[in-house]
Amino acid sequence: MDINSINFHELNDMFIKAKDNNQKTSQDLIRSYYCFGKGYMLWFSFYNKTYSEDSSNGLVNDKIREHILNQDKITETTIQKRKERVIKVF
């Protein structure tokens, strides 16, 4: 890049586009957390009618594992951290 090829208008447009994409990605992430949290709460409420809170939590964890493709790679800690994040958003 030399000094004559610098186009601040183009660079500014690239900056604005990147910023807009970043904002959209953040909103998509929050929406995903919310939907995951809603699903968690619905399943937890369903199980909690019949089982204790701890048992309901375990059954929801099993349900989550059932739907995640790499079941053997997801740990209990990973599920717990994800649930903590989504509950904060939800």
C-alpha positions as CSV (number, residue, x, y, z in Angstrom):
1,M,0.0,0.0,0.0
2,D,1.4,3.4,-0.9
3,I,0.2,6.8,0.1
4,N,-1.6,7.4,-3.2
5,S,-3.7,4.3,-2.9
6,I,-5.2,5.2,0.4
7,N,-8.9,5.9,0.1
8,F,-10.3,6.9,3.5
9,H,-13.9,6.8,2.2
10,E,-13.4,3.1,1.3
11,L,-11.6,2.4,4.5
12,N,-14.4,4.1,6.5
13,D,-17.0,2.1,4.7
14,M,-15.1,-1.1,5.5
15,F,-15.0,-0.1,9.1
16,I,-18.7,0.7,9.3
17,K,-19.6,-2.6,7.6
18,A,-17.3,-4.6,10.0
19,K,-18.9,-2.8,13.0
20,D,-22.4,-3.5,11.7
21,N,-21.5,-7.2,11.2
22,N,-20.1,-7.4,14.7
23,Q,-23.2,-5.9,16.1
24,K,-25.4,-8.3,14.2
25,T,-23.2,-11.2,15.4
26,S,-23.6,-10.1,19.0
27,Q,-27.4,-9.8,18.6
28,D,-27.5,-13.3,17.1
29,L,-25.4,-14.7,20.0
30,I,-27.8,-13.1,22.5
31,R,-30.8,-14.4,20.6
32,S,-29.3,-17.9,20.6
33,Y,-28.6,-17.7,24.4
34,Y,-32.2,-16.6,24.9
35,C,-33.6,-19.5,22.9
36,F,-31.4,-22.1,24.5
37,G,-32.4,-20.7,27.9
38,K,-36.1,-20.8,27.0
39,G,-35.7,-24.4,25.9
40,Y,-33.8,-25.3,29.1
41,M,-36.5,-23.7,31.3
42,L,-39.3,-25.5,29.4
43,W,-37.7,-28.9,29.8
44,F,-36.8,-28.1,33.4
45,S,-40.4,-27.1,34.2
46,F,-41.6,-30.3,32.5
47,Y,-39.4,-32.6,34.5
48,N,-39.7,-30.6,37.7
49,K,-43.4,-31.5,37.9
50,T,-42.5,-35.1,38.5
51,Y,-38.9,-35.1,39.8
52,S,-36.8,-33.2,42.3
53,E,-34.8,-30.2,41.2
54,D,-31.5,-32.1,41.1
55,S,-33.1,-35.0,39.1
56,S,-34.8,-32.5,36.8
57,N,-31.5,-30.8,36.2
58,G,-29.8,-34.1,35.4
59,L,-32.6,-35.1,33.0
60,V,-32.3,-31.8,31.2
61,N,-28.5,-32.3,30.9
62,D,-29.2,-35.7,29.4
63,K,-31.7,-34.1,26.9
64,I,-29.0,-31.5,26.0
65,R,-26.4,-34.2,25.4
66,E,-28.9,-36.2,23.3
67,H,-29.2,-33.3,20.8
68,I,-25.6,-32.3,20.6
69,L,-23.7,-34.2,17.9
70,N,-20.4,-34.7,19.6
71,Q,-21.9,-36.1,22.7
72,D,-18.6,-37.7,23.9
73,K,-16.8,-34.4,23.7
74,I,-19.2,-32.3,25.8
75,T,-18.5,-32.5,29.5
76,E,-20.7,-31.9,32.5
77,T,-18.7,-28.7,33.2
78,T,-19.3,-27.4,29.6
79,I,-23.1,-28.0,30.0
80,Q,-23.1,-26.3,33.4
81,K,-21.3,-23.2,32.1
82,R,-23.5,-22.9,29.0
83,K,-26.6,-23.2,31.2
84,E,-25.3,-20.5,33.6
85,R,-24.8,-18.1,30.6
86,V,-28.1,-18.8,29.0
87,I,-30.0,-18.4,32.3
88,K,-28.4,-15.0,32.8
89,V,-29.6,-13.9,29.4
90,F,-33.0,-15.5,29.7
